[in-house]
Amino acid sequence: MASRRVYLAPANITKDKYERWFGKSNKVKSAERSPLNEIREVKTIMAIKLRPLADRVIVKQSDAEEKTASGILLPDSAKEKPTKGKVISVGPGKFDDNGKRMELGVRAGDTVYYGKYSGTDVEVDGQKFVILRETDILGVLE
């Protein structure tokens, strides 16, 4: 399966300038998700009043699989907790021995995999999120 790279643009960039930089035409197919739409989605979700501290990361879980690979529909009781999600917000990082902040390896908008039982599930304004430490993240999907 081919991976998809998402480019995050600064908030003050116009759509025309972004499309010129990355060689896209002005006509974007409606079925195609552009990186600008994903940026808007992340900004909309970030409007919540939840801010991570230290080396913590807020992740929006992806939906649980409803079908197996062979096409069998799963009931709600048989669905497993998702281990993939999109990073919504990251903390400033924890302090090292010299008192300086260490930068986190993930950024808002990254798709990450994390442990099945790691993190704390929270619900804010009807949306479900997981708060994880950076060390609980297993990998970043590129």
A tleap script that builds the chain and sets N, CA, C and O, in Angstrom:
source leaprc.protein.ff14SB
mol = sequence {
  NMET ALA SER ARG ARG VAL TYR LEU ALA PRO
  ALA ASN ILE THR LYS ASP LYS TYR GLU ARG
  TRP PHE GLY LYS SER ASN LYS VAL LYS SER
  ALA GLU ARG SER PRO LEU ASN GLU ILE ARG
  GLU VAL LYS THR ILE MET ALA ILE LYS LEU
  ARG PRO LEU ALA ASP ARG VAL ILE VAL LYS
  GLN SER ASP ALA GLU GLU LYS THR ALA SER
  GLY ILE LEU LEU PRO ASP SER ALA LYS GLU
  LYS PRO THR LYS GLY LYS VAL ILE SER VAL
  GLY PRO GLY LYS PHE ASP ASP ASN GLY LYS
  ARG MET GLU LEU GLY VAL ARG ALA GLY ASP
  THR VAL TYR TYR GLY LYS TYR SER GLY THR
  ASP VAL GLU VAL ASP GLY GLN LYS PHE VAL
  ILE LEU ARG GLU THR ASP ILE LEU GLY VAL
  LEU CGLU
}
set mol.1.N position { 0.839 -1.168 0.000 }
set mol.1.CA position { 0.000 0.000 0.000 }
set mol.1.C position { 0.886 1.233 0.000 }
set mol.1.O position { 1.810 1.329 0.808 }
set mol.2.N position { 0.625 2.164 -0.878 }
set mol.2.CA position { 1.437 3.366 -0.986 }
set mol.2.C position { 1.113 4.317 0.149 }
set mol.2.O position { -0.053 4.504 0.498 }
set mol.3.N position { 2.131 4.910 0.716 }
set mol.3.CA position { 1.896 5.866 1.792 }
set mol.3.C position { 1.652 7.239 1.192 }
set mol.3.O position { 2.056 7.530 0.066 }
set mol.4.N position { 0.987 8.070 1.967 }
set mol.4.CA position { 0.638 9.394 1.499 }
set mol.4.C position { 1.327 10.416 2.382 }
set mol.4.O position { 1.186 10.359 3.604 }
set mol.5.N position { 2.056 11.334 1.810 }
set mol.5.CA position { 2.768 12.348 2.570 }
set mol.5.C position { 1.895 13.597 2.647 }
set mol.5.O position { 1.362 14.048 1.634 }
set mol.6.N position { 1.752 14.145 3.826 }
set mol.6.CA position { 0.937 15.333 4.032 }
set mol.6.C position { 1.868 16.496 4.334 }
set mol.6.O position { 2.697 16.410 5.239 }
set mol.7.N position { 1.736 17.576 3.586 }
set mol.7.CA position { 2.531 18.766 3.810 }
set mol.7.C position { 1.677 19.771 4.575 }
set mol.7.O position { 0.579 20.120 4.139 }
set mol.8.N position { 2.173 20.225 5.695 }
set mol.8.CA position { 1.449 21.223 6.478 }
set mol.8.C position { 2.014 22.597 6.150 }
set mol.8.O position { 3.221 22.821 6.234 }
set mol.9.N position { 1.147 23.494 5.783 }
set mol.9.CA position { 1.552 24.839 5.409 }
set mol.9.C position { 1.328 25.778 6.580 }
set mol.9.O position { 0.515 25.481 7.456 }
set mol.10.N position { 2.026 26.903 6.619 }
set mol.10.CA position { 1.785 27.882 7.670 }
set mol.10.C position { 0.358 28.404 7.599 }
set mol.10.O position { -0.276 28.345 6.545 }
set mol.11.N position { -0.145 28.908 8.706 }
set mol.11.CA position { -1.540 29.336 8.779 }
set mol.11.C position { -1.828 30.539 7.893 }
set mol.11.O position { -2.964 30.712 7.454 }
set mol.12.N position { -0.827 31.377 7.618 }
set mol.12.CA position { -1.079 32.605 6.869 }
set mol.12.C position { -0.896 32.451 5.360 }
set mol.12.O position { -0.948 33.449 4.640 }
set mol.13.N position { -0.688 31.252 4.869 }
set mol.13.CA position { -0.466 31.036 3.441 }
set mol.13.C position { -1.811 30.968 2.708 }
set mol.13.O position { -2.786 30.430 3.232 }
set mol.14.N position { -1.848 31.514 1.504 }
set mol.14.CA position { -3.072 31.435 0.712 }
set mol.14.C position { -3.089 30.132 -0.070 }
set mol.14.O position { -2.050 29.517 -0.306 }
set mol.15.N position { -4.273 29.728 -0.462 }
set mol.15.CA position { -4.435 28.470 -1.181 }
set mol.15.C position { -3.713 28.512 -2.523 }
set mol.15.O position { -3.097 27.525 -2.926 }
set mol.16.N position { -3.783 29.654 -3.223 }
set mol.16.CA position { -3.129 29.780 -4.530 }
set mol.16.C position { -1.618 29.624 -4.412 }
set mol.16.O position { -0.993 28.928 -5.213 }
set mol.17.N position { -1.035 30.276 -3.406 }
set mol.17.CA position { 0.408 30.191 -3.218 }
set mol.17.C position { 0.815 28.761 -2.885 }
set mol.17.O position { 1.828 28.275 -3.388 }
set mol.18.N position { 0.039 28.085 -2.045 }
set mol.18.CA position { 0.335 26.694 -1.677 }
set mol.18.C position { 0.309 25.801 -2.907 }
set mol.18.O position { 1.193 24.964 -3.088 }
set mol.19.N position { -0.706 25.975 -3.758 }
set mol.19.CA position { -0.830 25.147 -4.957 }
set mol.19.C position { 0.311 25.424 -5.940 }
set mol.19.O position { 0.759 24.512 -6.634 }
set mol.20.N position { 0.785 26.677 -6.005 }
set mol.20.CA position { 1.922 26.985 -6.861 }
set mol.20.C position { 3.189 26.319 -6.342 }
set mol.20.O position { 3.985 25.810 -7.131 }
set mol.21.N position { 3.388 26.313 -5.030 }
set mol.21.CA position { 4.581 25.703 -4.443 }
set mol.21.C position { 4.651 24.215 -4.711 }
set mol.21.O position { 5.723 23.690 -5.014 }
set mol.22.N position { 3.530 23.531 -4.606 }
set mol.22.CA position { 3.534 22.088 -4.733 }
set mol.22.C position { 3.032 21.609 -6.081 }
set mol.22.O position { 2.792 20.414 -6.254 }
set mol.23.N position { 2.865 22.519 -7.054 }
set mol.23.CA position { 2.575 22.141 -8.426 }
set mol.23.C position { 1.179 21.599 -8.651 }
set mol.23.O position { 0.968 20.824 -9.584 }
set mol.24.N position { 0.231 21.978 -7.833 }
set mol.24.CA position { -1.134 21.500 -8.041 }
set mol.24.C position { -1.893 22.513 -8.882 }
set mol.24.O position { -1.642 23.716 -8.810 }
set mol.25.N position { -2.810 22.013 -9.668 }
set mol.25.CA position { -3.629 22.907 -10.469 }
set mol.25.C position { -4.706 23.517 -9.585 }
set mol.25.O position { -4.929 23.060 -8.464 }
set mol.26.N position { -5.375 24.551 -10.089 }
set mol.26.CA position { -6.424 25.201 -9.314 }
set mol.26.C position { -7.655 24.332 -9.173 }
set mol.26.O position { -8.471 24.558 -8.280 }
set mol.27.N position { -7.807 23.335 -10.042 }
set mol.27.CA position { -8.956 22.453 -9.978 }
set mol.27.C position { -8.588 21.227 -9.153 }
set mol.27.O position { -7.759 20.416 -9.566 }
set mol.28.N position { -9.205 21.098 -7.993 }
set mol.28.CA position { -8.957 19.959 -7.121 }
set mol.28.C position { -10.197 19.093 -7.147 }
set mol.28.O position { -11.309 19.582 -6.946 }
set mol.29.N position { -10.009 17.805 -7.395 }
set mol.29.CA position { -11.138 16.893 -7.431 }
set mol.29.C position { -11.840 16.887 -6.087 }
set mol.29.O position { -11.186 16.945 -5.046 }
set mol.30.N position { -13.163 16.817 -6.096 }
set mol.30.CA position { -13.912 16.849 -4.844 }
set mol.30.C position { -13.652 15.609 -4.008 }
set mol.30.O position { -13.700 15.678 -2.780 }
set mol.31.N position { -13.376 14.472 -4.643 }
set mol.31.CA position { -13.134 13.243 -3.896 }
set mol.31.C position { -11.741 13.235 -3.274 }
set mol.31.O position { -11.501 12.516 -2.304 }
set mol.32.N position { -10.815 14.032 -3.827 }
set mol.32.CA position { -9.446 14.058 -3.324 }
set mol.32.C position { -9.361 14.973 -2.107 }
set mol.32.O position { -9.896 16.082 -2.116 }
set mol.33.N position { -8.692 14.505 -1.071 }
set mol.33.CA position { -8.491 15.323 0.119 }
set mol.33.C position { -7.198 16.085 -0.029 }
set mol.33.O position { -6.134 15.486 -0.181 }
set mol.34.N position { -7.278 17.382 0.012 }
set mol.34.CA position { -6.055 18.167 -0.107 }
set mol.34.C position { -5.464 18.399 1.279 }
set mol.34.O position { -6.189 18.370 2.273 }
set mol.35.N position { -4.161 18.629 1.355 }
set mol.35.CA position { -3.533 18.917 2.639 }
set mol.35.C position { -4.120 20.144 3.323 }
set mol.35.O position { -4.139 20.224 4.551 }
set mol.36.N position { -4.602 21.109 2.524 }
set mol.36.CA position { -5.211 22.297 3.130 }
set mol.36.C position { -6.472 21.937 3.903 }
set mol.36.O position { -6.718 22.492 4.974 }
set mol.37.N position { -7.278 21.011 3.373 }
set mol.37.CA position { -8.474 20.582 4.094 }
set mol.37.C position { -8.099 19.890 5.390 }
set mol.37.O position { -8.783 20.058 6.399 }
set mol.38.N position { -7.018 19.111 5.380 }
set mol.38.CA position { -6.583 18.442 6.598 }
set mol.38.C position { -6.087 19.452 7.620 }
set mol.38.O position { -6.290 19.266 8.820 }
set mol.39.N position { -5.433 20.528 7.158 }
set mol.39.CA position { -4.991 21.576 8.075 }
set mol.39.C position { -6.200 22.228 8.718 }
set mol.39.O position { -6.207 22.470 9.925 }
set mol.40.N position { -7.230 22.517 7.918 }
set mol.40.CA position { -8.436 23.122 8.476 }
set mol.40.C position { -9.098 22.193 9.485 }
set mol.40.O position { -9.604 22.645 10.513 }
set mol.41.N position { -9.095 20.887 9.190 }
set mol.41.CA position { -9.682 19.911 10.102 }
set mol.41.C position { -8.934 19.901 11.425 }
set mol.41.O position { -9.552 19.875 12.489 }
set mol.42.N position { -7.610 19.923 11.366 }
set mol.42.CA position { -6.812 19.938 12.591 }
set mol.42.C position { -7.070 21.224 13.362 }
set mol.42.O position { -7.197 21.187 14.586 }
set mol.43.N position { -7.151 22.372 12.667 }
set mol.43.CA position { -7.414 23.638 13.353 }
set mol.43.C position { -8.789 23.635 14.000 }
set mol.43.O position { -8.954 24.176 15.093 }
set mol.44.N position { -9.785 23.033 13.345 }
set mol.44.CA position { -11.126 22.960 13.912 }
set mol.44.C position { -11.116 22.131 15.180 }
set mol.44.O position { -11.726 22.515 16.178 }
set mol.45.N position { -10.436 21.007 15.152 }
set mol.45.CA position { -10.378 20.153 16.327 }
set mol.45.C position { -9.560 20.814 17.421 }
set mol.45.O position { -9.844 20.634 18.605 }
set mol.46.N position { -8.530 21.590 17.027 }
set mol.46.CA position { -7.679 22.231 18.017 }
set mol.46.C position { -8.396 23.342 18.759 }
set mol.46.O position { -7.866 23.861 19.741 }
set mol.47.N position { -9.592 23.724 18.315 }
set mol.47.CA position { -10.339 24.764 18.997 }
set mol.47.C position { -10.827 24.303 20.363 }
set mol.47.O position { -11.393 25.101 21.111 }
set mol.48.N position { -10.620 23.038 20.706 }
set mol.48.CA position { -11.021 22.545 22.011 }
set mol.48.C position { -10.157 23.174 23.078 }
set mol.48.O position { -9.066 23.667 22.791 }
set mol.49.N position { -10.633 23.160 24.294 }
set mol.49.CA position { -9.934 23.798 25.402 }
set mol.49.C position { -9.047 22.802 26.137 }
set mol.49.O position { -9.070 22.758 27.367 }
set mol.50.N position { -8.281 22.018 25.431 }
set mol.50.CA position { -7.410 21.024 26.031 }
set mol.50.C position { -6.001 21.225 25.497 }
set mol.50.O position { -5.782 21.189 24.287 }
set mol.51.N position { -5.047 21.437 26.394 }
set mol.51.CA position { -3.670 21.698 26.011 }
set mol.51.C position { -2.760 20.697 26.719 }
set mol.51.O position { -2.789 20.606 27.946 }
set mol.52.N position { -1.957 19.948 25.974 }
set mol.52.CA position { -1.079 18.963 26.611 }
set mol.52.C position { 0.105 19.644 27.299 }
set mol.52.O position { 0.559 20.705 26.873 }
set mol.53.N position { 0.591 19.023 28.361 }
set mol.53.CA position { 1.730 19.538 29.105 }
set mol.53.C position { 2.942 18.648 28.900 }
set mol.53.O position { 2.802 17.477 28.548 }
set mol.54.N position { 4.122 19.192 29.117 }
set mol.54.CA position { 5.406 18.487 29.065 }
set mol.54.C position { 5.543 17.705 27.762 }
set mol.54.O position { 5.434 18.291 26.685 }
set mol.55.N position { 5.780 16.394 27.836 }
set mol.55.CA position { 6.010 15.599 26.631 }
set mol.55.C position { 4.768 14.819 26.219 }
set mol.55.O position { 4.878 13.747 25.624 }
set mol.56.N position { 3.608 15.338 26.524 }
set mol.56.CA position { 2.362 14.645 26.182 }
set mol.56.C position { 1.835 15.106 24.834 }
set mol.56.O position { 2.128 16.207 24.368 }
set mol.57.N position { 1.045 14.226 24.220 }
set mol.57.CA position { 0.503 14.443 22.880 }
set mol.57.C position { -0.981 14.104 22.916 }
set mol.57.O position { -1.370 13.111 23.532 }
set mol.58.N position { -1.817 14.914 22.265 }
set mol.58.CA position { -3.245 14.618 22.143 }
set mol.58.C position { -3.478 14.021 20.760 }
set mol.58.O position { -3.113 14.610 19.743 }
set mol.59.N position { -4.098 12.829 20.743 }
set mol.59.CA position { -4.336 12.097 19.496 }
set mol.59.C position { -5.827 11.841 19.339 }
set mol.59.O position { -6.489 11.425 20.290 }
set mol.60.N position { -6.362 12.087 18.141 }
set mol.60.CA position { -7.739 11.725 17.824 }
set mol.60.C position { -7.705 10.339 17.213 }
set mol.60.O position { -7.080 10.123 16.175 }
set mol.61.N position { -8.382 9.395 17.865 }
set mol.61.CA position { -8.372 8.006 17.403 }
set mol.61.C position { -9.057 7.869 16.055 }
set mol.61.O position { -10.037 8.553 15.763 }
set mol.62.N position { -8.520 6.974 15.244 }
set mol.62.CA position { -9.212 6.632 14.006 }
set mol.62.C position { -10.361 5.689 14.360 }
set mol.62.O position { -10.404 5.141 15.462 }
set mol.63.N position { -11.271 5.506 13.441 }
set mol.63.CA position { -12.425 4.645 13.696 }
set mol.63.C position { -12.002 3.184 13.761 }
set mol.63.O position { -11.065 2.768 13.079 }
set mol.64.N position { -12.695 2.416 14.580 }
set mol.64.CA position { -12.410 0.985 14.709 }
set mol.64.C position { -12.820 0.268 13.424 }
set mol.64.O position { -13.767 0.676 12.750 }
set mol.65.N position { -12.108 -0.787 13.097 }
set mol.65.CA position { -12.406 -1.573 11.900 }
set mol.65.C position { -13.773 -2.237 12.051 }
set mol.65.O position { -14.065 -2.853 13.075 }
set mol.66.N position { -14.603 -2.105 11.022 }
set mol.66.CA position { -15.926 -2.704 11.060 }
set mol.66.C position { -15.980 -4.021 10.304 }
set mol.66.O position { -16.924 -4.795 10.465 }
set mol.67.N position { -14.956 -4.281 9.469 }
set mol.67.CA position { -14.890 -5.512 8.676 }
set mol.67.C position { -13.524 -6.143 8.853 }
set mol.67.O position { -12.525 -5.455 9.060 }
set mol.68.N position { -13.496 -7.452 8.768 }
set mol.68.CA position { -12.209 -8.149 8.742 }
set mol.68.C position { -11.680 -8.129 7.316 }
set mol.68.O position { -12.372 -7.677 6.403 }
set mol.69.N position { -10.472 -8.609 7.118 }
set mol.69.CA position { -9.883 -8.635 5.774 }
set mol.69.C position { -10.680 -9.513 4.821 }
set mol.69.O position { -10.688 -9.279 3.612 }
set mol.70.N position { -11.352 -10.525 5.367 }
set mol.70.CA position { -12.129 -11.421 4.511 }
set mol.70.C position { -13.554 -10.921 4.273 }
set mol.70.O position { -14.315 -11.552 3.539 }
set mol.71.N position { -13.924 -9.786 4.890 }
set mol.71.CA position { -15.224 -9.189 4.622 }
set mol.71.C position { -16.290 -9.479 5.665 }
set mol.71.O position { -17.453 -9.142 5.445 }
set mol.72.N position { -15.948 -10.079 6.775 }
set mol.72.CA position { -16.929 -10.379 7.826 }
set mol.72.C position { -17.175 -9.122 8.649 }
set mol.72.O position { -16.228 -8.482 9.107 }
set mol.73.N position { -18.439 -8.768 8.839 }
set mol.73.CA position { -18.790 -7.605 9.644 }
set mol.73.C position { -18.633 -7.937 11.125 }
set mol.73.O position { -19.062 -8.997 11.581 }
set mol.74.N position { -18.018 -7.024 11.869 }
set mol.74.CA position { -17.781 -7.231 13.290 }
set mol.74.C position { -18.845 -6.520 14.125 }
set mol.74.O position { -19.171 -5.369 13.834 }
set mol.75.N position { -19.394 -7.169 15.153 }
set mol.75.CA position { -20.297 -6.462 16.062 }
set mol.75.C position { -19.494 -5.524 16.965 }
set mol.75.O position { -18.270 -5.627 17.048 }
set mol.76.N position { -20.193 -4.612 17.639 }
set mol.76.CA position { -19.514 -3.636 18.488 }
set mol.76.C position { -18.689 -4.293 19.585 }
set mol.76.O position { -17.631 -3.779 19.945 }
set mol.77.N position { -19.142 -5.401 20.116 }
set mol.77.CA position { -18.430 -6.053 21.210 }
set mol.77.C position { -17.122 -6.703 20.746 }
set mol.77.O position { -16.240 -6.946 21.569 }
set mol.78.N position { -16.980 -6.986 19.458 }
set mol.78.CA position { -15.789 -7.661 18.944 }
set mol.78.C position { -14.757 -6.688 18.376 }
set mol.78.O position { -13.650 -7.096 18.026 }
set mol.79.N position { -15.109 -5.417 18.283 }
set mol.79.CA position { -14.176 -4.445 17.721 }
set mol.79.C position { -13.051 -4.180 18.709 }
set mol.79.O position { -13.276 -4.076 19.915 }
set mol.80.N position { -11.841 -4.073 18.183 }
set mol.80.CA position { -10.683 -3.776 19.014 }
set mol.80.C position { -10.463 -2.274 19.083 }
set mol.80.O position { -10.850 -1.532 18.180 }
set mol.81.N position { -9.841 -1.843 20.160 }
set mol.81.CA position { -9.519 -0.436 20.330 }
set mol.81.C position { -8.512 -0.032 19.253 }
set mol.81.O position { -7.514 -0.726 19.058 }
set mol.82.N position { -8.755 1.072 18.554 }
set mol.82.CA position { -7.819 1.490 17.501 }
set mol.82.C position { -6.453 1.850 18.087 }
set mol.82.O position { -6.366 2.368 19.201 }
set mol.83.N position { -5.405 1.576 17.342 }
set mol.83.CA position { -4.054 1.918 17.768 }
set mol.83.C position { -3.416 2.909 16.805 }
set mol.83.O position { -2.196 3.070 16.776 }
set mol.84.N position { -4.254 3.569 16.021 }
set mol.84.CA position { -3.790 4.545 15.036 }
set mol.84.C position { -4.597 5.815 15.228 }
set mol.84.O position { -5.787 5.753 15.535 }
set mol.85.N position { -3.966 6.963 15.052 }
set mol.85.CA position { -4.692 8.214 15.181 }
set mol.85.C position { -3.903 9.382 14.626 }
set mol.85.O position { -2.748 9.244 14.223 }
set mol.86.N position { -4.556 10.539 14.615 }
set mol.86.CA position { -3.951 11.765 14.100 }
set mol.86.C position { -3.609 12.670 15.278 }
set mol.86.O position { -4.442 12.901 16.155 }
set mol.87.N position { -2.385 13.178 15.293 }
set mol.87.CA position { -1.938 14.069 16.361 }
set mol.87.C position { -2.644 15.404 16.202 }
set mol.87.O position { -2.596 16.023 15.138 }
set mol.88.N position { -3.300 15.841 17.269 }
set mol.88.CA position { -4.029 17.100 17.254 }
set mol.88.C position { -3.184 18.214 17.856 }
set mol.88.O position { -3.150 19.329 17.336 }
set mol.89.N position { -2.508 17.907 18.949 }
set mol.89.CA position { -1.721 18.921 19.636 }
set mol.89.C position { -0.564 18.253 20.369 }
set mol.89.O position { -0.689 17.117 20.826 }
set mol.90.N position { 0.553 18.948 20.481 }
set mol.90.CA position { 1.708 18.434 21.216 }
set mol.90.C position { 2.102 19.425 22.301 }
set mol.90.O position { 1.905 20.633 22.163 }
set mol.91.N position { 2.661 18.895 23.380 }
set mol.91.CA position { 3.131 19.734 24.469 }
set mol.91.C position { 4.447 20.393 24.122 }
set mol.91.O position { 5.018 20.120 23.066 }
set mol.92.N position { 4.943 21.266 25.007 }
set mol.92.CA position { 6.191 21.975 24.728 }
set mol.92.C position { 7.433 21.114 24.885 }
set mol.92.O position { 8.509 21.524 24.449 }
set mol.93.N position { 7.328 19.945 25.486 }
set mol.93.CA position { 8.484 19.077 25.700 }
set mol.93.C position { 8.914 19.134 27.155 }
set mol.93.O position { 8.627 20.101 27.860 }
set mol.94.N position { 9.606 18.086 27.601 }
set mol.94.CA position { 10.050 18.091 28.992 }
set mol.94.C position { 11.454 18.667 29.072 }
set mol.94.O position { 12.134 18.816 28.057 }
set mol.95.N position { 11.883 18.990 30.292 }
set mol.95.CA position { 13.184 19.593 30.506 }
set mol.95.C position { 14.274 18.531 30.572 }
set mol.95.O position { 14.062 17.456 31.133 }
set mol.96.N position { 15.435 18.828 30.003 }
set mol.96.CA position { 16.577 17.922 30.133 }
set mol.96.C position { 17.357 18.267 31.408 }
set mol.96.O position { 16.908 19.089 32.206 }
set mol.97.N position { 18.506 17.648 31.596 }
set mol.97.CA position { 19.295 17.864 32.814 }
set mol.97.C position { 19.824 19.288 32.932 }
set mol.97.O position { 20.088 19.756 34.040 }
set mol.98.N position { 19.981 19.975 31.819 }
set mol.98.CA position { 20.487 21.351 31.832 }
set mol.98.C position { 19.386 22.387 31.970 }
set mol.98.O position { 19.672 23.583 32.019 }
set mol.99.N position { 18.134 21.957 32.034 }
set mol.99.CA position { 17.020 22.889 32.188 }
set mol.99.C position { 16.464 23.429 30.884 }
set mol.99.O position { 15.672 24.370 30.901 }
set mol.100.N position { 16.860 22.856 29.750 }
set mol.100.CA position { 16.337 23.299 28.452 }
set mol.100.C position { 15.268 22.322 27.990 }
set mol.100.O position { 15.327 21.132 28.301 }
set mol.101.N position { 14.299 22.825 27.253 }
set mol.101.CA position { 13.217 21.980 26.738 }
set mol.101.C position { 13.727 21.113 25.599 }
set mol.101.O position { 14.474 21.579 24.739 }
set mol.102.N position { 13.322 19.846 25.598 }
set mol.102.CA position { 13.647 18.934 24.505 }
set mol.102.C position { 12.469 18.921 23.530 }
set mol.102.O position { 11.316 18.771 23.935 }
set mol.103.N position { 12.773 19.077 22.253 }
set mol.103.CA position { 11.726 19.116 21.226 }
set mol.103.C position { 11.152 17.721 21.011 }
set mol.103.O position { 11.877 16.728 21.064 }
set mol.104.N position { 9.836 17.652 20.767 }
set mol.104.CA position { 9.181 16.367 20.511 }
set mol.104.C position { 9.408 15.941 19.063 }
set mol.104.O position { 9.622 16.778 18.187 }
set mol.105.N position { 9.361 14.638 18.823 }
set mol.105.CA position { 9.595 14.091 17.488 }
set mol.105.C position { 8.364 14.051 16.606 }
set mol.105.O position { 8.462 13.676 15.437 }
set mol.106.N position { 7.202 14.428 17.133 }
set mol.106.CA position { 5.970 14.441 16.339 }
set mol.106.C position { 5.416 15.855 16.296 }
set mol.106.O position { 5.713 16.681 17.160 }
set mol.107.N position { 4.610 16.119 15.282 }
set mol.107.CA position { 3.986 17.435 15.119 }
set mol.107.C position { 2.488 17.255 14.910 }
set mol.107.O position { 2.024 16.159 14.595 }
set mol.108.N position { 1.753 18.309 15.082 }
set mol.108.CA position { 0.315 18.276 14.838 }
set mol.108.C position { 0.066 17.908 13.384 }
set mol.108.O position { 0.709 18.453 12.486 }
set mol.109.N position { -0.858 16.992 13.146 }
set mol.109.CA position { -1.181 16.549 11.790 }
set mol.109.C position { -0.555 15.212 11.425 }
set mol.109.O position { -0.972 14.595 10.445 }
set mol.110.N position { 0.439 14.744 12.188 }
set mol.110.CA position { 1.062 13.444 11.916 }
set mol.110.C position { 0.095 12.318 12.251 }
set mol.110.O position { -0.702 12.434 13.183 }
set mol.111.N position { 0.163 11.234 11.496 }
set mol.111.CA position { -0.587 10.018 11.805 }
set mol.111.C position { 0.360 9.072 12.516 }
set mol.111.O position { 1.431 8.749 12.002 }
set mol.112.N position { -0.039 8.627 13.706 }
set mol.112.CA position { 0.856 7.827 14.544 }
set mol.112.C position { 0.206 6.514 14.953 }
set mol.112.O position { -1.017 6.378 14.950 }
set mol.113.N position { 1.053 5.552 15.305 }
set mol.113.CA position { 0.624 4.298 15.914 }
set mol.113.C position { 1.088 4.314 17.355 }
set mol.113.O position { 2.188 4.776 17.656 }
set mol.114.N position { 0.246 3.809 18.251 }
set mol.114.CA position { 0.587 3.778 19.666 }
set mol.114.C position { 0.119 2.454 20.253 }
set mol.114.O position { -0.645 1.725 19.621 }
set mol.115.N position { 0.580 2.142 21.471 }
set mol.115.CA position { 0.241 0.880 22.112 }
set mol.115.C position { -1.241 0.760 22.396 }
set mol.115.O position { -1.930 1.758 22.607 }
set mol.116.N position { -1.720 -0.461 22.400 }
set mol.116.CA position { -3.148 -0.723 22.577 }
set mol.116.C position { -3.677 -0.228 23.921 }
set mol.116.O position { -4.781 0.312 23.994 }
set mol.117.N position { -2.898 -0.410 24.976 }
set mol.117.CA position { -3.358 -0.044 26.314 }
set mol.117.C position { -2.655 1.188 26.859 }
set mol.117.O position { -2.721 1.443 28.061 }
set mol.118.N position { -1.990 1.951 26.019 }
set mol.118.CA position { -1.275 3.132 26.496 }
set mol.118.C position { -2.162 4.367 26.403 }
set mol.118.O position { -3.108 4.412 25.617 }
set mol.119.N position { -1.848 5.346 27.202 }
set mol.119.CA position { -2.554 6.617 27.171 }
set mol.119.C position { -3.814 6.622 28.011 }
set mol.119.O position { -4.218 5.606 28.576 }
set mol.120.N position { -4.418 7.785 28.075 }
set mol.120.CA position { -5.646 8.007 28.830 }
set mol.120.C position { -6.720 8.489 27.871 }
set mol.120.O position { -6.520 9.468 27.153 }
set mol.121.N position { -7.861 7.806 27.856 }
set mol.121.CA position { -8.970 8.209 27.005 }
set mol.121.C position { -9.725 9.356 27.667 }
set mol.121.O position { -10.076 9.270 28.844 }
set mol.122.N position { -9.977 10.429 26.919 }
set mol.122.CA position { -10.747 11.564 27.410 }
set mol.122.C position { -11.794 11.932 26.367 }
set mol.122.O position { -11.646 11.626 25.184 }
set mol.123.N position { -12.847 12.591 26.822 }
set mol.123.CA position { -13.892 13.069 25.918 }
set mol.123.C position { -14.108 14.548 26.190 }
set mol.123.O position { -14.416 14.938 27.316 }
set mol.124.N position { -13.945 15.375 25.155 }
set mol.124.CA position { -14.109 16.809 25.276 }
set mol.124.C position { -15.078 17.257 24.197 }
set mol.124.O position { -14.853 17.003 23.014 }
set mol.125.N position { -16.143 17.915 24.593 }
set mol.125.CA position { -17.158 18.414 23.650 }
set mol.125.C position { -17.681 17.312 22.736 }
set mol.125.O position { -17.932 17.557 21.556 }
set mol.126.N position { -17.848 16.105 23.262 }
set mol.126.CA position { -18.405 14.998 22.497 }
set mol.126.C position { -17.420 14.292 21.586 }
set mol.126.O position { -17.802 13.357 20.883 }
set mol.127.N position { -16.159 14.713 21.577 }
set mol.127.CA position { -15.143 14.074 20.741 }
set mol.127.C position { -14.206 13.279 21.641 }
set mol.127.O position { -13.859 13.721 22.737 }
set mol.128.N position { -13.799 12.099 21.168 }
set mol.128.CA position { -12.925 11.233 21.951 }
set mol.128.C position { -11.475 11.429 21.536 }
set mol.128.O position { -11.147 11.434 20.350 }
set mol.129.N position { -10.615 11.590 22.536 }
set mol.129.CA position { -9.189 11.772 22.325 }
set mol.129.C position { -8.418 10.838 23.242 }
set mol.129.O position { -8.964 10.296 24.203 }
set mol.130.N position { -7.143 10.661 22.930 }
set mol.130.CA position { -6.225 9.896 23.777 }
set mol.130.C position { -5.061 10.827 24.100 }
set mol.130.O position { -4.494 11.450 23.202 }
set mol.131.N position { -4.706 10.922 25.378 }
set mol.131.CA position { -3.541 11.696 25.788 }
set mol.131.C position { -2.417 10.706 26.062 }
set mol.131.O position { -2.541 9.836 26.924 }
set mol.132.N position { -1.314 10.845 25.319 }
set mol.132.CA position { -0.184 9.922 25.392 }
set mol.132.C position { 1.091 10.674 25.743 }
set mol.132.O position { 1.205 11.875 25.498 }
set mol.133.N position { 2.036 9.961 26.314 }
set mol.133.CA position { 3.397 10.483 26.402 }
set mol.133.C position { 4.075 10.202 25.070 }
set mol.133.O position { 3.677 9.292 24.342 }
set mol.134.N position { 5.096 10.982 24.756 }
set mol.134.CA position { 5.805 10.772 23.494 }
set mol.134.C position { 6.424 9.381 23.438 }
set mol.134.O position { 6.524 8.793 22.362 }
set mol.135.N position { 6.837 8.857 24.570 }
set mol.135.CA position { 7.464 7.534 24.592 }
set mol.135.C position { 6.471 6.411 24.319 }
set mol.135.O position { 6.885 5.299 23.989 }
set mol.136.N position { 5.156 6.675 24.448 }
set mol.136.CA position { 4.137 5.668 24.163 }
set mol.136.C position { 3.856 5.530 22.661 }
set mol.136.O position { 3.219 4.569 22.229 }
set mol.137.N position { 4.332 6.486 21.880 }
set mol.137.CA position { 4.102 6.455 20.427 }
set mol.137.C position { 5.108 5.487 19.816 }
set mol.137.O position { 6.314 5.603 20.033 }
set mol.138.N position { 4.592 4.533 19.049 }
set mol.138.CA position { 5.441 3.503 18.449 }
set mol.138.C position { 6.041 3.919 17.120 }
set mol.138.O position { 7.163 3.528 16.799 }
set mol.139.N position { 5.311 4.708 16.340 }
set mol.139.CA position { 5.827 5.120 15.042 }
set mol.139.C position { 4.960 6.165 14.385 }
set mol.139.O position { 3.800 6.349 14.755 }
set mol.140.N position { 5.532 6.855 13.400 }
set mol.140.CA position { 4.830 7.892 12.638 }
set mol.140.C position { 4.665 7.394 11.210 }
set mol.140.O position { 5.627 6.939 10.591 }
set mol.141.N position { 3.445 7.478 10.686 }
set mol.141.CA position { 3.159 7.055 9.314 }
set mol.141.C position { 3.501 8.191 8.357 }
set mol.141.O position { 3.013 9.310 8.517 }
set mol.142.N position { 4.334 7.905 7.366 }
set mol.142.CA position { 4.732 8.948 6.392 }
set mol.142.C position { 4.096 8.688 5.048 }
set mol.142.O position { 4.309 9.450 4.105 }
savepdb mol mol.pdb
quit
